[in-house]
């Protein structure tokens, strides 16, 4: 069994924020792969389904604890289903990646991301992370307003294709072929050109 968990904040106020990129990807996966309806459990919204030709049983998880406490809810899910950190993939926004870039990571620190910090505290570092680049506003003091703002109209030119690409490439991730997953995502949705001074 595989758990796909998104990072985000609950409620309409935050629904389209950059910080909710993980939730938005899960919504696309939910629709595209025919998952069962969302239901509330483990301080989360969860939905069951299957991914890919191998019909890998998958649970989508949207913690409702707010971004900085997502590890608490996710650990409840993992304990109930008796899953190890290696069975969990967390999707989250990443300001240290340029807009439209995706990097799969396992291990390492939280890089200042409090949601990832919570996840590591509750589950350890072996959880795989799909880091979705949203770019950096250029100044540390502007980071919080930036990630808690909605994606702009221009952002959707790259974000919407990227969301679909992650969903379409998901069978590779479910099969454990992480490198092929990342390659396929970038083939389907090449990252836009950007100013390296603005987005690392």
C-alpha positions, 0 to 999 in steps of 0.5 A, a space after each residue: 500500500 502507498 500513502 500519498 499525502 499533500 501539504 496544505 492548509 484546510 479551508 477555502 481561504 487557503 485553497 488556491 495558495 502556493 502553500 497548498 500545491 500538494 493538496 491541489 495535486 492530490 485533487 487532480 490525482 483523485 479525479 484522474 484516477 477515479 478514487 473513492 469519495 473523500 471522507 474524514 478520518 485521522 484528522 485528515 481528508 482521505 480517499 482510497 483508490 488504485 494507481 497504474 496497471 499494477 493496481 497498487 492500492 493507494 490512500 490519498 491524505 490531506 491533513 486538516 491540522 494546518 501546514 505546520 502540524 501535518 506530521 501529526 495527522 500523517 503519523 496516525 494514518 501510518 500507524 493505523 495501516 502499519 506502514 513504514 516511512 518508505 511507503 509514504 510520499 509527501 507532496 509539497 511546495 518548495 520555494 528553493 526550486 524555480 517555478 515548475 521544477 520538480 525534485 524527488 527527495 528521500 532523506 535530508 533535512 527540512 530546509 526551513 519548511 515547518 510542514 516537512 519539519 513536522 513530518 520528519 519529527 513524527 515519521 523520520 527522514 525516510 519519507 519520499 518527498 515530491 518537491 514542487 517548485 514555486 519560486 522564491 519572492 527574493 527576500 526572506 521577509 516576503 516568504 510567508 505572504 508569498 506562499 500564503 497567496 494564490 497562484 497568479 494567472 501567469 503561474 497557472 500557465 506552468 502549474 496546471 500542466 505540471 499538476 496533470 504531469 505529476 498525476 499522469 506519471 504517478 504509476 512510475 512513482 507507485 512502482 518505485 521507479 522514482 527516477 523515471 517518474 521525475 523524468 516523465 514529469 519534466 518531459 510532460 511539463 517542462 519547467 518555464 525559463 526563469 531568472 536565476 536571480 529570482 528563483 534558485 
